[in-house]
């Protein structure tokens, strides 16, 4: 049974979120920042004369920014102990792992792949930890 929050709200757990929830949220926020940086890089490359069409660049940039916004909102929800915030983070981590593994195996951006895989594994371990599961509420 959960303790009551000092305000008497039975849905709010007392104290700060567990360390693993904070780690998971910070990893998600860092990845969201990386997605925004990638969106900016795509636009800059297109402005420099990349052969991409304007529509493709705009669509990719908007998708990356929307993904980053969703990931940031999920991180905030995780810090507020919202159960529904964990699924978007897990899905995002799995998608980014799918991007990271081929980068690790390649030669051009191996460092980016290693960074991506390490942060994804850390994020998954954090948000799926028993301490986070015990703290999440509907």
C-alpha positions in Angstrom: 0.0 0.0 0.0 1.3 3.5 -0.9 1.8 6.1 1.7 -0.2 9.3 1.5 1.4 12.4 0.1 1.6 15.2 2.7 -1.1 17.0 0.9 -3.4 14.0 1.4 -3.4 13.1 -2.3 -3.5 9.2 -2.4 -2.2 9.2 -6.0 1.0 11.1 -5.3 4.0 9.2 -3.9 6.0 11.0 -1.3 9.5 12.3 -2.0 11.5 12.6 -5.2 11.4 10.0 -7.9 13.8 7.1 -7.6 17.3 7.6 -9.0 16.6 5.2 -11.9 13.6 7.2 -12.9 15.8 10.4 -12.9 18.5 8.6 -14.9 15.9 7.4 -17.4 14.4 10.8 -17.8 17.8 12.5 -18.3 18.8 9.9 -20.9 15.5 10.5 -22.7 16.0 14.3 -22.6 19.6 13.9 -23.9 18.3 11.8 -26.8 15.6 14.4 -27.4 18.3 17.1 -27.6 20.2 14.8 -30.0 17.1 14.5 -32.3 16.7 18.2 -32.4 20.4 18.6 -33.2 20.0 16.1 -36.0 17.0 18.0 -37.4 19.0 21.2 -37.4 21.9 19.4 -39.2 19.5 18.0 -41.8 18.2 21.5 -42.5 21.8 23.0 -42.6 23.0 20.3 -45.0 20.0 21.0 -47.3 20.7 24.7 -47.2 24.3 24.1 -48.2 23.2 22.4 -51.4 22.4 18.8 -50.5 20.4 17.2 -53.3 17.5 16.5 -51.1 14.2 18.0 -52.0 12.8 20.7 -49.8 9.7 18.6 -49.0 11.8 15.7 -47.8 14.0 17.9 -45.6 11.0 19.7 -44.0 9.2 16.4 -43.4 12.3 14.8 -41.8 13.0 17.8 -39.7 9.4 18.0 -38.5 9.3 14.3 -37.7 12.6 14.5 -35.7 11.3 17.6 -33.7 8.0 15.8 -33.0 9.8 12.7 -31.8 12.0 14.8 -29.6 9.0 16.6 -28.2 7.2 13.4 -27.4 10.3 12.0 -25.8 10.7 15.1 -23.7 7.0 14.9 -22.6 7.5 11.2 -21.7 10.6 12.1 -19.6 8.6 14.7 -17.7 5.8 12.1 -17.2 8.2 9.6 -15.9 9.5 12.1 -13.3 5.9 12.7 -12.3 5.4 8.9 -11.9 3.0 8.5 -14.8 2.7 4.9 -15.9 1.8 5.8 -19.5 5.1 7.7 -19.9 7.2 4.6 -19.8 6.0 3.0 -23.1 7.0 5.9 -25.4 10.5 5.9 -23.8 10.9 2.1 -24.2 9.7 2.3 -27.9 12.0 5.2 -28.6 15.0 3.4 -27.0 14.3 0.3 -29.1 14.0 2.3 -32.3 17.2 4.1 -31.5 18.9 0.8 -30.8 17.9 -0.3 -34.3 19.7 2.8 -35.6 22.7 2.4 -33.3 23.7 -1.2 -34.0 24.4 -0.6 -37.8 26.4 2.5 -36.9 28.6 0.5 -34.5 29.3 -2.0 -37.3 30.1 0.7 -39.8 33.3 2.7 -40.0 32.1 6.3 -40.6 30.2 7.1 -37.4 31.1 4.2 -35.1 31.5 6.7 -32.1 27.9 7.8 -32.6 26.7 4.2 -32.7 28.5 3.3 -29.5 27.1 6.4 -27.8 23.6 5.6 -29.0 23.7 2.0 -28.0 25.1 2.8 -24.5 22.5 5.5 -23.8 19.7 3.2 -25.1 20.7 0.3 -22.9 21.1 2.7 -19.9 17.7 4.2 -20.6 16.0 0.8 -20.9 17.6 -0.5 -17.7 16.6 2.6 -15.9 13.0 2.8 -16.9 12.4 -0.9 -16.6 13.9 -1.2 -13.2 11.8 -2.5 -10.3 12.1 0.7 -8.4 10.6 2.7 -11.3 7.8 0.1 -11.8 6.9 0.3 -8.1 6.6 4.1 -8.2 4.5 4.4 -11.4 0.9 5.3 -11.1 -2.1 5.5 -13.5 
